[in-house]
Amino acid sequence: MQSIDDLKQYTTGNPKYRLTNANVFVSQDGYHYIDYLDPVEKLSPEIDANALTDQVTVYIENQLQSNPERFEKQAGVVKQRFRSIRGKRILDIGCGGGLFLSKLKKDGAQVIGIELSDPRAQYARTKHNLEIVKRPIEDDFWKDQQSSFDVVTLWDVIEHVNYPEQTLRYSAMMLKTGGCLFIDTPCRDSFYHRFGEITYKYTNGRFPTFLNAMYSAHPFGHKQIFSSSEIRCILERVGLEVVSVTKFHELSFPYSFYLKRLLKSDLLVNIALPVVSVLLWLFPVKNKMLVIGCKK
């Protein structure tokens, strides 16, 4: 299977899906990705403290961190791999507001976060007193810390990066022997993506439903959605042993966030919200996957 990173650098031809916010290409091997790259190399490594406004703080606390159980589960998954995480070195790539790291720090772990968003980085280091680095994992800054972490995590991150295989390769290089990489990410072989493909096909692209919410060419939007077999193959290629791939139900934002992107009407959102909430409570769709890979 060809590297998705190579495919993204030399994309030609017509997209398979023309969506509201992105054009999605599909390779012969089945990779789904968009033809947009973030200008990461232009980002300053300095954190702009002034970027954290009251409005952004409200967004982080009421939207980005609106599901506290999600962060508890993430911390629990990591702690299950060790008898104790006290003293363990943990690197969280794309740490957002730092809530996940703050929970492990309280249990005695030595934690560091990578965050490229100025306001989120500033929030994490001031709200939770965390060490935050505004440099991607591929940056030379991290060379001296290779093979020094017990845990590296990418929670809802790999779908956002420009070159996912490169990101995972450098992430794996950070691990000690026996260290583990934890990923959660949307799963393409799940109901939401498959339903979106069906509605797109049978409406000639006029009604993509969930696909519009799953891909975005906006800065740091979703650039690729992997299947469970694809992410397993990539982890093996970067030298990790895949311990488990588990599908589960989770939404990063409130249901209303996704309904607004699908329905484009506040009235329709208000009508649909209670119905959707009940249906997803009764029939939780396994839309994401948790993947654990360990360094041999």
N, C-alpha and C positions, 0 to 999 in steps of 0.2 A: 504494500500500500504506500503510495507516494505521500511525502510530508505535506500537510496542509499549509505549512509556512511557505514552501516552494510554490504551491498552487496560487496562494494569495499574491505573491510577487509578480506572477506572470499571467494574471487572469485576462482572458480574451473571450469574445463571443457574447451571446445574449444571456441575460439572467433568466432563471427558470421562474422566479416569482418577482413581480414588480409590485412592491408594497408601498404604503403611504410614506414610510420613513426610510426605506432601504430597498436596494435591489439584491436579491439572493441568488447566488450561483451554486450549482451543484456539480461536483466533479464526477469523473467516471467511477471513482471509488466510493462515491456517495456523500462526501463531505458537503455540508451546507454552510456557506459563509457569504459575507457581503464585501463589496469592493470599496471599503472606506478604512483608512488608517488614522489613528490619532497622532498628532505631532508631538510625541512624547519627548523626543530629543530636544525640543525647544523649551521644555519646562525648566524653570530655575529650581535648583535644589534647596533654595531658601524658602522657608514657610512664611507666607504673608499673614501675619497675625490680624491685620485689618480686614481680611476677607471674611472673618467670622462675625457676621452681623446678627442682630437679634432675630431677624427673619430666618436666617439660615439655621440658627440654633433651634428655633421652633420646628423647622423641617426635620432636622436630625432627630430630635426627641419625639416628635409626633408622627413622623412618616418613616424615616430610615430605621428607627429603633422601635417601631410601633408593635412589634411582636416579641416581647421579652422572652417568651418560652423558647423562641428560636435560638437565642444566644445561650440559654441554659442547656439546651440539647447539644449544641456545639461543644460547649465546655465539658459536658458529660461524656460525649463520644471520645474526646481526647483523654480524659481521666480514666476511662475504661481500659485503655491500652497500657496503663502503668499502675503499679501498686501505689505509687505516690508521685505527684508531679512537683513536689517541693525540690527546688534547685534545678529543675529541668529547663533547658533553654528553648524558648518557643518564639518562632517568627511568624507573624500573621501578615500575609501579603494582601494589600487592599483592606486595611483594618477598619476603614470607615470612622465611626465615632469612638471606637475603642472599647465598646461594651464587652465584647467577648474576651479581650485581653485582660480587662479589669477583673473579670471573674477568676481567671487563672492566677493573676498576680496576687489576689487575696489568699490563694492556696499555697503561696510560696514559690511559684514559678518565676523564672527570669524571662521577661517578655520584651519583645521589640516589635513595632509595627511599621509596615511600609504603607504610606498613603500619599497619593499624588495630588489629591484635592486640598488646596490650602485651607479652606474653612473646616473640613473634616479633620485634617491633621492638627490644626490648632485646637479644635474642640477636644480631641483625644488627649492631647498632652496637657491641656489646662484642666479639663473636667476630671480626668482619671489619672493625671500625673504620670503619663506613659512616655517612654522613649519612642519618638516617631521619626522616621527617616523618609525624606521626600526624594527618593531615588529608586528607580525600578530595579528589580532583582538582577537584571542583565548588566547593570552599571558596574564599572571597575571598583567602585566603593566597596562592594561586597566580597571581593577576591580574598581578602585577609580572613574572612569569616567562613570560608568553605569548610565543610565537614565539622562544623561546631555546634549544630543545632540538633536537639532531640526530636523536635516537631516543627514542621512547616505547614501552614494552613493557607488555603485559598477558598474562602467562603464566598460563593457567588462572584467569582473573579475571572475564571478562565474563559468565560464567554465574552468578556469585555476586552481582552488584551489583543494587541495587533498580531503577534506571532505566538500562538499558544504552545506549540511544541518547544520553541526556544525558552519560553517562560518556565515550562515544566522541567526542562533539562537543567536550567540554572537553579531552579528550586531544589531539585534532587541533589545538586552539587553542595547545597548548604547542609545536608543531613550527615550526621555521624553514621557509622555502620550500625545498623539496627534501628536507626531513626525512621520516623514515619511521616509521610505526606498525606494530608487530609484535604479532600476537595468535595464541595457540593456545588452543583450546577444544574440548570434545566436539562431535561432528558428528551432527546428528539424521538426516541421510540416510546412515546407516551401519548395519552389521549389528546392533550391539547394540540401538540404539533401535528399529529396525524389528522385530527378533525379539521385543522386549518388547511392542510394540504387538500383534503377532500372538498371543502367548501370553495377553495380557490379554483380547483379543477372544474367543478360542475357549475360554477358561475362565471367561468372565463376570466377569473381574476377580479371580479367586481366585489366579492364578499370573502376576503381572506380570513375573517374572524380572528382566531388566536395568533396567526402569523404576524399580524400588525403589532401585537403586543410583545412579540418575542424577538424581533430584529429592529435595530435602529442605527442609522448612520449619523446620529447626533454624537457629539463628543462623549467618549467613554460609554457608548451604548453597546447593545449586544451585537457582536460581530460574527459569532458562530455558535451553533447549538450542536452538541455532540450526541451520538447514540452511545449506549453503554458499552458496546463492543469497540467503538472507535477510541473512547477514552482509555479503555483497558490496553489496547494496542499501543497507544502513544506512551503510556506509563512504562510499558515493557521496553519500548524503544529507548527511553531515556535511562534505563538501567534499574528500574524498580520492580519488585515483586508485588503483584496485585494481591492483596489480602482479601478484599471484599468489594463488591459493587452492589449496593442496596438501593432500591427505588423507594421513594416515600412521597407523601403529600406535604407541601409547604408553599406558602406565598410570602414573598419578601415584603409586600406592601398590602394595605387594606384592599378588600375586594373592590371598593369604589374606584380605586386608582386604575385597575384594569378595565372595569366597566366603562369608565369615561373614555379610555382609548379605543374601546370596541364600538361603543354606541354613539359617541360624539354629542350626547344630549343629557343635560342634568335631569330633565324630567324622566327620560327613559331609565337613567341610572337609579333614580329614587324608586321607580316602579320595580326594577329588576333586582335591586340589592337584597331585599328580604327573602326573595325566592331563591336566589343564588346562594345566600348564606345557609339556608336550610338544606338545600340540595347537597352542598359541599360538606356539610356536617354529617348528613346521612350517608353520602357516597364520596368519601375523600379520594380524589384522583391522584395517583402516584405520578406526579409531574416532574420530580427531581430525582437526582441520584447522589448518594454519598459514596465516594470512592476512597479507599485507603491503600496506599502503596508504601512498602518498606524497603529500605536500602539493605541489600544483602551484605 
